[in-house]
Amino acid sequence: MTATLAPDAVLDDCAALADLDDTALAARFLATQQVHAHRAPEQLRHWAGVAAEAGRAQARTAGADPRAQARRSGLTVVDAADGLRPGWVVVAEYHERQREVRLHHDALDLAERLVDRLGWRAWYPAGALRDAAVTHELGHRLLHGPAARELRARLGLVTFRLGRVQRYGHVGGAHEVFAHGYAQQACGLGRSPLLITHALALVAGARTAKDDG
Ligand SMILES: [Zn+2]
């Protein structure tokens, strides 16, 4: 069955992603944001590290069971199978109005097969991707609260300064990196979910596999 997963050249590209550390992968993700076209690579790497660590720090104070977390948050996890469309792949989506996380099992199954094919099971144990996908969305949801301001202050992109008053701006893509850091820590993954997300996007022929703007 693995022969149909993806051409060997694509799988080689996926395997090569693992040579980059998690911060480098996150910096590469930030670099895909149009708003960062003029930024120095060191700046993006710094922001990538700060955003991921902020997510991990939040997760250390939260419970590890994503289903319990979702219940406490009043969220429902809904099973779906609409995550693979031409040029597009998404494992989970958060819908604020319905207060639900939609989990796409077609994309999730593809990710699980990819983990086996690439020999990444030690980093992503059986069942962990599903939990990570739900937890990732819970991480995004945290950023609807005070955590967003904390993250902006940590990132330190000053957009306004007058005397002792300064305001911090939004760093495009930082919420996504935060959510991956949150999920990695909460689910005890050996590598950031950003790695399998990048690989999944390559196999699905999508530019990225992110789930929000
Ligand atoms: Zn996301």
Residues whose N, C-alpha, C, O or C-beta is under 5 A from the ligand:
A	BS01	ZN	E176 A179 D211 D212
